[in-house]
Amino acid sequence: MATREGILDAAQACFHEFGVAGTSLAMIGERAGYTRGAVYWHFKNKTEVLTAMIDRERIPFIERLRRTTSSKRTTPVVDLRSALLVSFQELAEDERLRNMMEIMLRNDLSVESQAMQELQREASREELAIIAAAMQRARDLGQLRPNVDVDTVARIISTSLTGVLYSAMLEPELFDLQRDGTETLDAIFSAFVLPGVFVPGAPPEALPTEDEA
């Protein structure tokens, strides 16, 4: 496990520094301090490395996001807001996470990058479905304004927060992940959620536990 994690750490460093197309498995092995054979023992190709690298960071996020749809709780808007704000906080504080997001936001013509884009499309569809489910739960509880379409809200949340993320990566002196992420999310919720359901500007609240999912 330690070898695999070391390879993923080295791969992320290489992808961030040289790009996906400019990185080879041999370079990853050299950066990790292992032989090329050790890399091939764990991964057949760069696409497998990319997939594992993305999943390592994405799975905890998705598990956290899924818990916001729990039928055992009555605060889906607050839970969703908190889950997303915690993610922005982690991105702001964790260089490894930021580097991974920068890798994913870059595009080149390599086979691996195209495979990564397909992973992003699948992830986007899954995240949209979860956000829509959380908003549907809010609508069932009478927490949304009249005639709100939950799929529309999910798309607005996703595209807006992606814009914040991209802007903060491109112009970190102008955009702040936590500040702008909070303000953007609160503006969206204020437009679609009834007053009193959440407090704009408030810090994230305790997230649902696995037992509450």
Secondary structure, 3 states (H helix, E strand, C coil): CHHHHHHHHHHHHHHHHHCCCCCCHHHHHHHHCCCHHHHHHHCCCHHHHHHHHHHHHHHHHHHHHHHHHCCCCCCHHHHHHHHHHHHHHHHHHCHHHHHHHHHHHCCCCCHHHHHHHHHHHHHHHHHHHHHHHHHHHHHHCCCECCCCCHHHHHHHHHHHHHHHHHHHHHCCCCCCHHHHHHHHHHHHHHHHECCCCCCCCCCCCCCCCHHHC
